Amino acid sequence: MHSWVPALLSVLAALLIAGGTVMRQRASHASGAIARGWWIGAIIALCGFASQVAALGLGSILLVQPLVVLAILFALPMEAWADRRRPLRIEWAWGAVLVVCVTLFLAISRPEPSQRRPENLLMVATIGVVIFVLVCCVIAAERSNQHYKALLYGVTAGALFGMSALLVKSVAYQVINDFGRTFTQPEIYLFVIVAGSGIIAQQRAFGAGELQTSFPALTVVELAVSMGLGVALLGENLSVSVPTALFLGVVLAVMVRAVLELAKLAAVRAEAISCHTRQSVATSDVTAP
């Protein structure tokens, strides 16, 4: 129960996040503004986030985060249906690789939730150090060309969202076990600051105009940071032998590669749709009397 419930909630979160993201993206491209479809997509994505929060409250970060990454895979048929096309073979191929890697990782590692909670001072200090590094990334991004600006802001957004997963888990655990003290703990306020900063960094990354660079960086860094902090601060680990750990490292590397490839394909399609929309608008302006 303690493994299957958070796993199912994680898959549900991935499905809802994928659906909400596709709806928002298509609504924005179709109208050029925030329309009704965008708000419906936002509500669906918010429900997905709520499901992810519940999963993190019940299960391990090492279990939840790899499953939430499947949102990239679920978006494939949704995007294809919205574009009235069939998914490319290369998309299905990398999607299959992603599913196999996630299945192997979870089946072999069988991560268990940790009952350890980091001291408030340790959590604040760790997050403070990471944020300082990210501030340096932001300063470097503002002084770089568009390519490196998109990359650095993508890394920053991914790291902030990865920290958000740790904070969400801490808040959810607090709500489940001692709701009365939830608003007296620093995690909930840190989450608001970190998540808000992540959204701003994400928009700055996408605004740089190179989705092919920022989106893959964001996705991979979020996964790496959330899992790394889960191990470092919560004491989550995998009870496996050294050879098995090395094999799981290879599986994770292949999974990251699959995520990168799928994210790049999605970014290229989004950029193509955006260019087509701009060209259509420009043509309409030229032909208008």
N, C-alpha and C positions, 0 to 999 in steps of 0.2 A: 504494500500500500504506500509506504513512504517513498518508493521509487516510481511506481506507475502513475500515481496522481500528479506529482510535479512534472513528469515526462509528458503526460497527456495535456496538462495545462500549457506546457512550453510549446508543443506542437500547435495547439489552438492559438496561442499567442502569435506564432509565426504565420499561421494562416490569416488571422485577422490583420496583422501588420502589413502583410503582403497585399491583401485586398484593399485596405485603406490607402496604402501608398499609391497603388495603381489608379484608384479612383481620383485621388487628389491630383496626381500628375496629369491624367487625361483631362480632368475638368479645367485645370489651369491652361493646358495647351489649347483646348477647344475655345475657351472664351477670352483668354488673356487676363482674366481677373478671378477673384475668389467668388465662385458661383455656388449654387446649391449643392452640386455634386461634390465640390471640394469639402464642404462642411459635413456631408454624409460620410465621405472618406475619412475625415478627421475623427468623427465619432467612432467609426469602426476601428481605426488605428488606436484610439484611446482605450477601447474595450480590449484590444490586443495587449496594450501596455498593462492594463489591470490584470489580465490573465498571467502576464509575465511576473508581475509583482507577487501574485498568489503562489506561482511556481517557485520563485526565489525564497518566499517565506517558508515553504515546505521542503524544498530540496536543495541540493548542492549547486553552487555556481558552475562547477565542472560538469554538471548534468544539464542545467538549464540553458546556458549560453550557447553550446554547440547546437542544440535543437532549435533555438530561436534563429540561428543563422539560416535555417531551412526556409526562412521567408524569401530569400533570394530565389530558391528553387520554386516555391509556390507561385511566385510572381510570373514565371515563364508562361504557363497556359493562360493566366489572366491577361497578361500583356498581349499575347497572341490573339486572344478573343477580342480584346478592345481594338487591336489593329486590323482585325479581320484577316489574319494570316495564320499559317502553321509555324510552330516553333522550328527553328533550324536544327539539323542533326547535331551540329556541334554543341548547341545548347542542351539538348537531351543527353549528349555524351558526358559533358561536364556535370550536368545534374545528377546523372547516375553515379559518377565518381564521388560527388559530394555525399549522396545518400549512403553509399558503401562505406565511405570513410567515417561518417558520423555513427553508423551502425557498429562498425568494428571498434571504434574508440569506446563507445558506451558499453558494448557487450563484454569487452575484455577488461576495461578498467573498473566498471561498476562503481562509480563514485558515490560516496555516502555523505550526507550532510554532517557538518561539524557543529557541535554544541558550544564550541569556544567562541567567545566574543572579545574582540580587541579592546583594550583600555581606550577611553575617549581621547586621552592625550596622545597615545600612539597613532590612532586613526587620524586625528587632526594634523599631527606632525607629518605623517606619510602623505596625506592629501596635499598639505601645504607645500611639501618639497616637489611633488609632481606638478602642482599648479605653477610653481616658480619656473620649472623647466618649460612648461607650456607657454608661459608668458614670454620666455626667451624665443620660443618658436614663433609666437605672434609678432614679436619685434622683427625677427628675421624675415617673416612672411611679408611684412609691410615694406621691406627694403628690397624685395626680390621681384623677379619678373613674374608674369602670370602663371607659368608652369609651376615654379617653386612655391608661389603663393597658394595655389590650389592644393599642392601636396602638403605643405606645412599646416594649413588650416584644416585639411582633412585629417592629418595626424592628431592635431589638437582636439578636434571634435570627437574623433574616435576614442581618445584617451579619456576625455570628459564623460562620454557615455559609458565607457568601461567602469569608471569610478562610480557613476550613477547606479550601476548594477549592484555594486558592493553596498552602497548606501541604502538602496531599495531593500536589499536582503536584511540589513540591520533594522530598518524601520519596520518591515513586515514582521520580523521576529519579535520586536518590541510590542507591536500591536496585538499579536497573537498571545503573547505570554504576560504582558503587563501594560494594558492599554492606558491606564491612568498616568503612566510616566512617559508616554510617547512624546508629548510636547515639552517635556523638561530635558530631553536628551538632544545633543547637538546634531545627530545624524539627519533628522528631518529638515533642519535649516540648511545644513550643508548640501543636502540633496537639491533643494530649491535653487541654491546658488550654482551648483555644479551643472545641473540639468539645463538651467537657463543659459549658462555660459556655453554649453555644448550646442544648443540650438543656434545661438548667435554665430559660433564658429562654423557650424555646418552651413549656414546661409552665406557666410563670407567665403567659404570654400567653393560652394556652388556658383557664387557670384563672380568668381575668378574666371569662369567660362570653360574650365577643363574638367568635366565630370569624369572623363576616362582616368584622370589622375586622382581626384579627390575622393570619389566614391569607393574605389577599392581600398585606398589607404584607410579611410574611415572604418570600413567594415572589418578589416583585418586587425587594426589596432584596438578597436573596441573589444573584440574577442580575446586578444592577447592580454590586454590590461585587466579585464574583468577576471580572467582565469588566474593571472599572476597575483592579483591582490587577494583573490580567494585563498590561494595557497599561502601567501605571506602573512596575511592578517587574520584569517579565519582558521588556519591550520588544516585546510582541506588537502587531502592527498590521495594518491592511488596506491592501494596495497598490492603492488606487483613486483616481480623480480626485475633485476637490472636488464636482462635481455628483452623482457616484455616491455619495459619502460622505453628502451631504445626503439623497439618496433612501433610503439605508440607515438613516439616522436616523429617517425617517418610518416605514420598515418596522419598526424596533425599537419605535417608539412604539405602532404598531398591535398588535404582538405583545404588548407589556406590557398593553395594554387587553384583549386576548383572554384573557391569563392572569388578569387581575383579575376579569373577568366569570365565567370558569370556576371560579375559586377561590371567588368569592362564592356561586355556585350550589351548589358542593360544601359550603360552610360552612352555608348555609341548610338543606340536606338533613340534614346531621349534627346541627344544632340541633333540627330537627323530630323526628328519630329519638330524640334524647336526651329531648325533652319527652314524646314518646309513651311511652317506656320509664318515665319517672318517673310519668306518669299511670297507667300500667298497674299499677305497683307500689303506688301510693297506693290505687287501686281495689281491688286484692287485699287490702290491709290493712284497708280499710273493710268489705269483704264477708266477711272471715274471721271465724269464730265466736269 
